[in-house]
Amino acid sequence: MERPSVFRDRHQKMIIPVRCFSCGKVVGDKWNAYLELLANDVAEGDALDQLQLKRYCCRRMVLTHVDLIEKLLHYNPNERVKDKGGRFS
């Protein structure tokens, strides 16, 4: 079964910082709207402008975010096997 795309599932779980590391502005609530704008073929800079992300530090938070949740869901810690020394490999 194929997992839904981030663009199709608005309630996708995410791991994005809630606030900008530099200035403290809340940026975490803008991630889904940003993805929707990109899905509608809006340029990245224009999308950030529409979301009122004017400072370059806040723009950096959104532009450089890598959505790792899809990759992390592929790993199951219960599938780890122990080697001969009793350590997990």
CYANA upper distance limits for C-alpha pairs under 8 A (distance plus 0.5 A):
  4 PRO  CA      8 ARG  CA      6.99
  4 PRO  CA      9 ASP  CA      6.81
  5 SER  CA      9 ASP  CA      6.80
  6 VAL  CA     10 ARG  CA      7.46
  6 VAL  CA     12 GLN  CA      6.88
  6 VAL  CA     35 LEU  CA      8.29
  7 PHE  CA     35 LEU  CA      6.83
  7 PHE  CA     36 GLU  CA      6.88
  7 PHE  CA     39 ALA  CA      6.91
 10 ARG  CA     32 ASN  CA      6.93
 13 LYS  CA     69 ILE  CA      7.59
 14 MET  CA     67 ASP  CA      7.11
 14 MET  CA     68 LEU  CA      8.27
 14 MET  CA     69 ILE  CA      6.58
 15 ILE  CA     67 ASP  CA      7.09
 15 ILE  CA     68 LEU  CA      7.55
 15 ILE  CA     69 ILE  CA      7.11
 16 ILE  CA     28 GLY  CA      6.44
 16 ILE  CA     31 TRP  CA      8.32
 16 ILE  CA     65 HIS  CA      7.34
 16 ILE  CA     67 ASP  CA      7.99
 17 PRO  CA     27 VAL  CA      7.86
 17 PRO  CA     28 GLY  CA      6.27
 17 PRO  CA     61 MET  CA      8.37
 18 VAL  CA     26 VAL  CA      6.28
 18 VAL  CA     27 VAL  CA      6.22
 18 VAL  CA     28 GLY  CA      4.63
 18 VAL  CA     29 ASP  CA      7.71
 19 ARG  CA     24 GLY  CA      5.65
 19 ARG  CA     25 LYS  CA      5.84
 19 ARG  CA     26 VAL  CA      4.82
 19 ARG  CA     27 VAL  CA      5.84
 19 ARG  CA     28 GLY  CA      6.86
 20 CYS  CA     24 GLY  CA      5.20
 20 CYS  CA     25 LYS  CA      5.82
 20 CYS  CA     26 VAL  CA      6.85
 20 CYS  CA     27 VAL  CA      6.78
 20 CYS  CA     57 CYS  CA      7.51
 20 CYS  CA     58 CYS  CA      6.08
 20 CYS  CA     61 MET  CA      6.81
 21 PHE  CA     57 CYS  CA      8.36
 21 PHE  CA     61 MET  CA      8.34
 22 SER  CA     57 CYS  CA      6.83
 22 SER  CA     58 CYS  CA      8.36
 23 CYS  CA     57 CYS  CA      7.86
 23 CYS  CA     58 CYS  CA      8.24
 25 LYS  CA     58 CYS  CA      7.80
 27 VAL  CA     31 TRP  CA      7.82
 27 VAL  CA     58 CYS  CA      7.49
 27 VAL  CA     61 MET  CA      8.10
 27 VAL  CA     62 VAL  CA      7.95
 30 LYS  CA     34 TYR  CA      6.56
 30 LYS  CA     51 LEU  CA      7.43
 31 TRP  CA     35 LEU  CA      6.79
 31 TRP  CA     62 VAL  CA      7.67
 32 ASN  CA     36 GLU  CA      6.76
 33 ALA  CA     37 LEU  CA      6.73
 33 ALA  CA     51 LEU  CA      8.36
 34 TYR  CA     38 LEU  CA      6.80
 34 TYR  CA     47 ALA  CA      6.82
 34 TYR  CA     48 LEU  CA      7.75
 34 TYR  CA     51 LEU  CA      7.96
 35 LEU  CA     39 ALA  CA      6.63
 36 GLU  CA     40 ASN  CA      6.81
 37 LEU  CA     41 ASP  CA      7.15
 37 LEU  CA     42 VAL  CA      6.01
 37 LEU  CA     47 ALA  CA      6.53
 38 LEU  CA     42 VAL  CA      5.71
 38 LEU  CA     43 ALA  CA      7.26
 38 LEU  CA     44 GLU  CA      7.36
 38 LEU  CA     47 ALA  CA      7.68
 42 VAL  CA     46 ASP  CA      7.02
 42 VAL  CA     47 ALA  CA      6.55
 43 ALA  CA     47 ALA  CA      6.55
 44 GLU  CA     48 LEU  CA      6.75
 45 GLY  CA     49 ASP  CA      6.74
 46 ASP  CA     50 GLN  CA      6.66
 47 ALA  CA     51 LEU  CA      6.83
 48 LEU  CA     52 GLN  CA      6.92
 48 LEU  CA     53 LEU  CA      5.80
 48 LEU  CA     54 LYS  CA      7.86
 48 LEU  CA     59 ARG  CA      7.25
 49 ASP  CA     53 LEU  CA      6.19
 49 ASP  CA     54 LYS  CA      6.83
 53 LEU  CA     58 CYS  CA      6.59
 53 LEU  CA     59 ARG  CA      6.41
 54 LYS  CA     58 CYS  CA      7.78
 54 LYS  CA     59 ARG  CA      7.48
 55 ARG  CA     59 ARG  CA      6.78
 56 TYR  CA     60 ARG  CA      6.49
 57 CYS  CA     61 MET  CA      7.03
 58 CYS  CA     62 VAL  CA      7.28
 59 ARG  CA     63 LEU  CA      6.50
 60 ARG  CA     64 THR  CA      6.22
 61 MET  CA     65 HIS  CA      6.62
 68 LEU  CA     72 LEU  CA      6.62
 69 ILE  CA     73 LEU  CA      6.64
 70 GLU  CA     74 HIS  CA      7.59
 71 LYS  CA     75 TYR  CA      8.10
 76 ASN  CA     80 ARG  CA      8.11
 80 ARG  CA     88 PHE  CA      6.83
 80 ARG  CA     89 SER  CA      7.31
 81 VAL  CA     88 PHE  CA      6.13
 81 VAL  CA     89 SER  CA      6.64
 82 LYS  CA     86 GLY  CA      5.80
 82 LYS  CA     87 ARG  CA      5.62
 82 LYS  CA     88 PHE  CA      4.83
 82 LYS  CA     89 SER  CA      6.48
 83 ASP  CA     87 ARG  CA      6.05
 83 ASP  CA     88 PHE  CA      6.66
 83 ASP  CA     89 SER  CA      6.73
